[in-house]
């Protein structure tokens, strides 16, 4: 098959977000009337003003969720995030550096079925909830959360789940208090527990069908249909108690993400759903009070990614900071996983010391039968100049195809790879991430290499060669390169296959054939294990947890490492990697840890830093009431109080302050 590169300029209306631009350009199978979930960053404009401006130009093509009440919509703030639903014509207008709507950033989520949206939804219930002394609100955002599991109940027909936002379902026509999905409160959950319990046994399939989390007849996939679901397992570790304990001091609020944003992480941004979920839970968290004062909250979010600037200035880092500080009267802590990409070969560092004038070559292996897109992000150094320097140029050579023309680090630079039918199968595009990131970004977006749709254009699999050549860059400046996570997660239908760097000078194994968990000293390879830290976990305030294997007392091989990219805009306090390490595996043979399965009475294994983080969230809930310092100061002390010995010489970039031992006994 013949391929041909075509160069073009985005002109004055350069796109804000490269992935949004390429996804909408390839959305030929849609009619333009579909609703997309979008997270926007607004600057110096209120939500009400933004809505009025867009509606004037595009009447009927924007929906702002009812979760944003008058108190949220009226204030004009310097910067704020908002999750909306919009049609493609609106998104195209917003995703332009010259837009007139006060939009600084755009992140495109998934096509949201109209049946999932309630345009006339009312504001949610925000009346105060009195809780016992010593109570701590336990928050959770995940997919497939089995809220009826016995570990989240007090007795057989009384739940500890005070609020659950089920985003991937149709609204209840009788109770439309959420623009997307459904909002379940304790009274409604208790009603279903009562209706579907017979002879002391709960019919959980009927329960989840009634709450909209399972729809077998409708063909909607839900992880709760399986024996093991990530959300149930993680929430069991952070907030699960035996019902016989009759514990009422750990009320739970949670949000269930759409499986689509979890299943395909290649280009569908998780941020719109995450932003809406955080806003809903923030409103609900403020309701819990003891004698008129808000009680503390501990939130766990066991997700990560490979991409982003990794300097603490990304939208998700700032979104977490907003959540942790937006209610000044309530103490909020958050636990995050360090990430599982240590050996994924998804990160590279490029420096020019004068001996590589011909550039640095990165071999990108794009796998066959990959039904999701692959994306490579090439991040420039920080710059205070406007425009920033033209640091490097990039060329790309696909398998069986010609080398592209040069893309410079300048606004307006774009190239597209066309197949013999004229279809675009890859795009190379420069964008600039505005302050506080203030860094240029060259994105290579590659279409899937396989599809069940015979009309979908396919990119070639094999070795793609990226050549990065120096221009206006200092010898001590570094170009950071990340491949976005692409592999389908466990429990989902196979589809995505992770692309990876395959340079010949990368040393994968040690002398005994085991994978090397750290980079060899003085390695010449640009492909690095260092710097694989999750892009979600780079902010200043959350507690970030790595994973260790208990039996051999080693950090788990997959547990990602720092350091982060430090710029003048990086928030303080700085971090070099995780804050601590908790158990993620029992042994190399008995991988993972036990926690709740999808149904009551079942316990299953999952591993990863995703199961290490909620263990710390559980421990944090026992300390947050009496601790007077920050969350990260607490975890540093907790490591000293509950140590788990890791090998001497393990770098803080991988383990933080050290290992912490937290046994789980399903009791306070």
C-alpha positions, 0 to 999 in steps of 0.5 A: 500500500502506498502512503503519502505525507501532506503538509498543511498549516492550521493557520491563525485558528490553531487548535488548542488540543491536538487529540480533540482536533484529530478525533473530530477530523476523523469522526466521519461516521457521526452525523454532527448531531451527537452529544460529546462530553467535554472538559473545558478550562475557562479563563476570566469568564463565569459559567453563565457568561460562557453559556450565554455566549455559546448559546447565542451562536449555537442555540441548542448545541450546548448543555451545562449539567445541573450539578453546576447551580447558581453558586457555581455559574455566577462567579467570574474566576481567573480559571476554572474547570467545567464539564459540559455536553456539546455537539461537534460544531461547538467543540470545533469553535471552542478548540481554537486558540482564537475562540471568543468564549474564554476557553483555554483548554479543551479535552474531548471525552466520549460520544454520550447517548442522548438517552443518558442525558436529562436536559431538564434535570433539577439541582441535587439535594444538598441538605446537611447530613448529621453523622456521629463523632469521629466520622470520616467521609470515604470518597471513590471514583471508579468503574463498576462499583458494586455498591450492594456488596456486603462490605458496604452495608450495615445489616442486610438491608441498610447501606453505608453508601450515602450517595452514588452517581451512576454516570453510564445509564439512563436517568430515572424519569421520575427523579431527574436530578442529574443531567447525566445518568442517575444519582442514587441516595441512601434511601433509594438504595435501602429501598432496593435492598429491601425489595430484592432481598428474600430469605436474607439473600439479595438478588444482586442482578435485579438490584443492579438492573434497577439502579441502571448499572447492568442492562443485559437486554440492552447490550450495555457492558458493565464490569459488574457483569463479571466476577471481578470488577475494579471499582468494587475491589478497590472500594472494598480495600478503602472503605469495606467493613463487615456488616456485623460491625454496625459501623456508621462512622465511614459513610461512602460517596462514590461515582461510577465512570462510563466503561467506555472512557476506561476501556479505550484510553488512547484518545477518549479523555477521562477528564470530562467524566472525572471533572463532573464526578469530582464536582458532584462528590465535592457538593455531596461531601460538604453535606456531612457534618458533626454538630454543624461542622463538616467532617473530614473526607478521604478520596481514592482515585485508582487510575493513572496514565502515561501522558501529560507534561509530568510537571504538576501543572496539567489540568488533572493535577489542577483539578485535584488541587481544586477538589482538595481546597474548594471547601475551606471548612472541610479537610480533604485528603486524596490517595492516588496510585504511582502507576504501573508503567515502569516496564512499559517502554513508554517514556524517552528522554532526548538530550543533545550534547553536541555529538548528535547533530543528526538527531536522536532516533526513537523506534516506535513499535505499533502492534497489529490487531490494535483497534484503538489509536496510538498517540506519542507526545513530544514535550518541549522544555518550559519557556517564558518567551512568547512565542517560545523558541523553536527547540527541535524539528521532528520527522516520522517514517512509517513502515512501508512509507516515506519520511515526512517533511519536517515539523518544527516546534511552531504554531501552525505546523501540521502534517497528515499521512494519507493512504492510497485512498486519500484517508488520513491514517496519522497526523503530526501536529504542534500545539502550545500548552498555555501557562501554567504549563507553558510548554510546546507539544508535538503530537503524533496520532496514529489510527488503529491498525485493525477495525471491525468497521470495514470503512475505517482507515487503518494505519500500518503496523510495524516500526515507526521511526521518529527522528528528533533534531536539535535547533534552538535548544541548550545542551542541558535542556531535555525533550520528554516523550511519552506514549499514551496508554493504549492497552485494554485493561483487564476485564474488558473486551480485547481491543487496544494493544500498547505501542512501545519504544523498541530501540536496540540499545534498551537493556530489558533483562538482567544477567539472570533473565529477570526484567530490570526494574531500574535503568542500568547506570550510564545507559546510552538509551533514550528509553527510560524506566525513570520518569514513568510516574503517572501523569495523574499523580504529579500534583503537590497535595495528593498522597501517591503510593507505589506497590511492593511485593510482600514475600520478597520485600521488593518493589513490584516490578511494574511500579512506576518511578519518578523523577518528575519534570521540574519547571519554574511553574511546578507547584510546591511542595515538589515531589520526586516520585511517590510518597510511600509504597504499600502492598500490591502483591503477596508474592511473585506467585500469589500476585495481587491482594484479596478484596471484594468481588462483584457479588456479596460473599466473593473475594478476588485478587487484583494487583497494581499500584491501584490496590496499594493506594486504597490501603493507604486511604483506609489508614488515612481515614483513621488518622485524618481527624487528629492530624494537624499537618498535611496529608503528605506529612502524615504519610511520611510519619506513618511510614516511620510508625508502621514500617515495611522494610525494603532493600537498602539503596532503593531510591526515593524516586521509586518508593518515596519515604519507604514501605508502609505495612497496613493489614486489611481486616475489614474492621476499623 
